[in-house]
């Protein structure tokens, strides 16, 4: 439970930081001052938490992790097969 809470808070903070960077880099000075408020940062934090919740409910994180792990396993099997073929040729 504690780890899951830290995940939500971490994603919220990351979203807030990325949003703050986007505001300060993309917007011109007039609009930057308009959106550079505490309310904006609170909204960005909440949006990050909501996005993390939706991703977990739709199991998008396991789909991504599953494909990433499958790709690693396939690459490892391919490397092992290559190594075995090289060893067989040398025999």
N, C-alpha and C positions, 0 to 999 in steps of 0.2 A: 504494500500500500504506500509506504514511504517513498520507495523508488519511483512508483508511478506518479506520485505527486511531484517529485523532482523533475520527471520528464515533462509534465505539463508546464511547470514553471520555467524550465529551460527553454522549451519551444516558445513560450510567451515572451521571454526575454530576448531570444534570438530574433523573433519577428519584430519586436519593438526596436531593436538595434538596426536591423536591416531597413525598416521603415524610416527611422530617423536619418540614416545615411541617404536613403533615396530622397527624402524631403530636402536635405541640405545640399545634395549634389544636383538634383534635377530641376528643382523650382528656382525661379528668380527671387531676388531679395524680398520683393513686396509680398509675394505669395508664401515665401518661406516663413516670414514673420507671422502671417495669418495662421499657418498650420503648425508652427513650432510651439505648441502649447501642451500643458500637462494632460488635458483631455485627449489630445491626439495620441499621446504615448499610452495612455490607459486603454484607449480603443484598440491600438495596435497590439498591446499585450493580450487583451481579451480575444481578439481575432486569432492570434497565434494559438491560444488555448483551444478555441473552437475548432480550428483547422486540425489540430492534433487529435481532438476527440473524434472528429468525422473520419479522419484517416484510420484511426484504430477501429471504429465501428464498422467501416467498410472493408477492413482487413487489407488495406492497400499497403501497409507496411510489411505484412507477411508475404504478399505477392512480390514486392520488390526484393525483399531479403531472400525469398525462395529462389527467384531467378538469378540473383547475384551469387548465391551459394551453389546453385546448379552449374553456373558458368565456371566457377572455381573448380568444382569437382570434375567437370568435363575436361578442363585444361590440365588438371593433375593426371587424369587417366591418359590423356593424349601424350603428355610428357613421359609417363611411365612406359607407354607402349613404344615410344620412340627409343627410349633407353634400352628396352628389351630387344628391339630390333637391332640396335647397334651392337649389343652384347652378342646376339646370335650370329651376326655377320662376322664378328671377330673370332668366334670359336672356330 
